[in-house]
Amino acid sequence: MARILVINPNSSVAVTQGMDESLNVFRTVGGPEILSQCLLDAPIGIETQRDIDSVVLPLSQKIATEKADAYVIACFSDPGLALARETTDSLVLGVAESAYFTAVGLGRRFGVLSIGEGSIPRHARYIQSLGLTNWLAGDLSIKSHVADLTDFERSIDRIGAVGLRLRDEKQADVLILGCVGMSPYRAELERQTGLPVLDPTQAAVARAISLMALGCKPSF
């Protein structure tokens, strides 16, 4: 059986569990085994450049020692993606890259819900590097922290408000959850906004399954 290892490079077990539950839609008889893990010695949330840089080597080391047919780096900053791809001959997909590429097939312009203001410039640089700046409607912060996302009642109002702003003020017609910890909010945000909402981890796992089914091999 093919194996997909989804690695949350922070140490939050609660976020990893929420992420893993969102992947049940892909767990089918005869389908690939999908495993979710976190890095227990990592920060509780990946919110700054220091956090990103601190997990790059541990992440690549985990990939080097844990055998899988495909790996998903489940952090919206896609930390260490290039190094991870040098570490293995298997597929390695970043959730942000996967969400951006999926979004351009669903609408004319996508909006991103960022966890904090500091994430927005990093997202802009990444989107530019992928050649997708013209598809970006806007990137707005929910002004929160990864740890706070485990409290649904505390977070849903601000997530819904930012989603509506992206729709009404920025004219986004697709929304991207800019943090893996937002996975539990996808269905409710779709209900509130009437727009397609992408959970980046789901986008990456769907992409991995498709590429594996086609027998595609990376050439990085």
N, C-alpha and C positions, 0 to 999 in steps of 0.2 A: 504494500500500500504506500502511495506517495505521502510525503510528510511535509507540512508547512509549519515552520516555527515562527510565531509572532512574538517579537521581543519588545516589551515596554521598557525603555531604558531608564525609567525612574523606579523608585522603590515602593511605590504605592500599591499594596495588594488590592485595595478597594477599587482603584482605577483599573487595574489589570482584570479584575473580576467583571467589572462593567463592560470593558472592552471585549472580554471573552464571550459574554452573553450575547453581544451583538453579532457574533460570528456563528451562532447556532443555525442561522439561515443557510449556511454553506455546508453544514454537516449532514451529509446524505449517505445512504447505503451505497457502498462502492466508491464513494468520493474520497478525497484525500483526508488524512488525519490532520487536524488543525490543533496545534498546541499553543497555549499562551503562557509566557513567562515574563518576569520582571527582573531587574538587576537590584538585588537586595542591598548592595553597598552604595547605591547611587543616591542622588538627591531625591527628596520626596516628590519634587516636580521639576521639570526642565523648563525654566522660565527666563534664563539669562544666557549670555554667551559663555560665561564661566561654567554654567551647568552643562551646556552643550559640549564644550570642550572636555569636560571631566569624564564624560561617558564614552568618548570615541574609542579609546583603547580597550576598556573592558567589554564594550560591545563587540569589537572585532575578535577579541579573545574568546568570547562566548560562541561566536559563529564558527571559529576555528575548531572548537572542541565539541560542539553539538551538531550531529549529523542531521541534515534535512535536504529535501529536494528544492525547497524555496524558503527564503527568509523574508520576513516583513519587519522593518524597523518602525515600530509603532510610537513615534513621536513626531509632531507636526513640523519640527525643525529638521527632520531627516538627518540627525547627527551621524557623522561618520559614514555616510552612504558610500562615498568613493573608496574609502579604505576597506569597508566591508566587502565591496565588490572585488577588490584585489585579494581578499582573504580566501575566497571560495570560488569554485567553478559553478556552483548552483546559482539560481536566480536570487537576487537581492533587490527588494523593492522598498522605496520609501513611501510613507502614507501621504505626505504632502504632494509629492510628484504625481502620485497616482490619482489623488483627488483633483488636482488641477487639470490633468489630461482627460479625466472623465467628465469634468464640468463643461469643457468646451464642446462636448458632444451632446449636451443637454440643453444648452441655451446660448444666448448671444453674449451675456456678460455675467460673471460670477462675483459674488460678494463673500468675504471671509469674516467670520466671527473670531477675533483674536482673544486670547486669555488676558493679555495686558498690553498697555501702550507700547512697551519696549519690543514686543514681538512684531509690530507692524513694519518697521524699517527692514527687519530681516526677511519678512515675507516678500516685501517689495523687491529686494535684491534677488531673491530666489526666483520669483515670477519673471523678472527681467532676464535672468540667466536661461530660463526655459523658453524665452521668446513669446511669452503669453501676456505681456503688459497690456496690450490692446483689449484683452478679454476681461481685465479686472475692472469691475464697477466701483468697488470700494472695499476697505478693510477697516472695521471698527472694533474697538475693544469692549468686552463685557466688564472690564475693570475688576477682575477677580484673581483667584489663585487656584492652582490645580487641586490643592487639598480641599478647597471649598466646594468643588464640583460634586463631591459625594453627598451633599445635602441638596436633594432635588428641589424641595420647597423654597430653599434659600436662593437658588440660582435660576429657576425657570423664568421668573418675571424679567430679570435683566437680559437673559438670553432671548426671550421673546421680543423684548423691546428693541434690542439691537437688530434682530432679524427683520423686524418691520421697518426700521430706519433704512437698512440696506435695500429693502424692496421699494420703499416709497420715496426716499431721498436720493438714493444712488442708482435707482432703476435696475438693480440686480434681478435677474430672473432665475438664477441658481444660487443656492447658499452652500457654503462649505464650513463645517465645524472645524475651527482652527486649533483644536486640542483633542487628543485621544480621550481625555476625561469627559468630553461632552457627548460621548456615544449614547448615553441613556436619554438624551434630549432630542434626538433626531425626529422621532415620530410626532412629538408634541409641537416642535418648531414647524414641521410641515403642515400640521393642522392649523396653527396660528397664522401662517403666512400664505398658505396655498401654493407654495413653491417647492420644487424638488430640493431636498436637503441631502448633502453628501456627508456620510460618516467616513472620514479618511481611511480608517482601518478596514472597513468593509470594501472600500474602493480598491485598496491594495490587495486584499485577499482575493477579490473577484478577478483582478488582473492576473494574479499569480495562477489561479486555477485555469484561466483561459490560455495563458502562455504555456503552461504545463501540458494542457490537453492538445495543444498544437505541436508539441514537441520542440518548442523554441529554446535555444540555448543562448546564454549571454556571450557577448564578444568584447567585453571591456578589457 
